[in-house]
């Protein structure tokens, strides 16, 4: 008889645990939700100062069919001036 009571109490405790766990969400579900909210940005290197910045925030110039990305107007200007002295033009 005691074994039957023990089995019933264990079953009830397990059912309560499942309800609480479902209400709070599992840690795996919470982590997956956090990872879905992360936005990744492609980083590009500035050819003048060699810093990295997100491509969507970088300034761009094209020369000889190649795109160059810059962290600031100053770096872009320096790059264009140096390449103009070498005979390359901005497009």
N, C-alpha and C positions, 0 to 999 in steps of 0.2 A: 504494500500500500504506500509506503514512504517513497518507493521508487517512482510510482505513478505521480505522486504529488511533486516530486523533484523534476520530473520530465515536463509536467504542465507548467510549473513556475519558470523553468528554463525557456520553454516555448514562449510564454508571455513576455519575459524579459527580452528575448530576441526580437519579438514583434515591436516592442517599444523602442528598442535600439534602431530598428529599420525605419520607423516613423521619424525619429529624431534625426537620424542621419540624412534621410531624404529631405527633411525640412531645412537643414543647415547646408546641404550640398556637400559633396565629397571634396577633399582637397584637390583631387585630380581635375574635377570640373572647374574649380575656382582657378587653378593654375592655367588650364587651357583657355579660359575666358580672358585672363590677363594677357596671355601671349597673343591672342587674336587682336587685342587692342594696340599692340606694338606696331609702330610704323617705322620701317627701315628706309634709310635714305642712302643712295649711292654716293660715295665720296669720290671727289676728284682732286688731283694734286695741282696746285698752282705752280706753273713752271718758273716763276720768278723767285718766290720766297719759300717754295716747297712745303707749304702748309696744305692741309686737307680741309675741304669744306663740302657741304652737301651740294650735289649737282644742281638741285632745284633752286638753290640760293646763290650759286656762283654766276659771275659775269662771264660771257662767252665771246670769243673772237675767232674767226676762221681765217686761216692763211694757207695757201697752197693746197686747198682741199681738206685740211685737217682742222678740227675744232680744238681750241685751247680754252681752259676754264681758269678763272681768277677769283681770288678772295676779295679783292678790292679794286676800285677804279685806279688807284695808284699803281698796283702791280700790272694791271691791264695796259695802262699808259706806258710804263717802262718797257714792257714786252714789245708793244707796237713800235715804240721809238727805236729800240735796239734792232728790230727786224727791218725797219725802214732804212736804217743805215746800211744793212746788209743787202738791200735790194729787194726785199720781199714786201708785198703790199697787203693791207687788210681787205677782206672781202665781207 
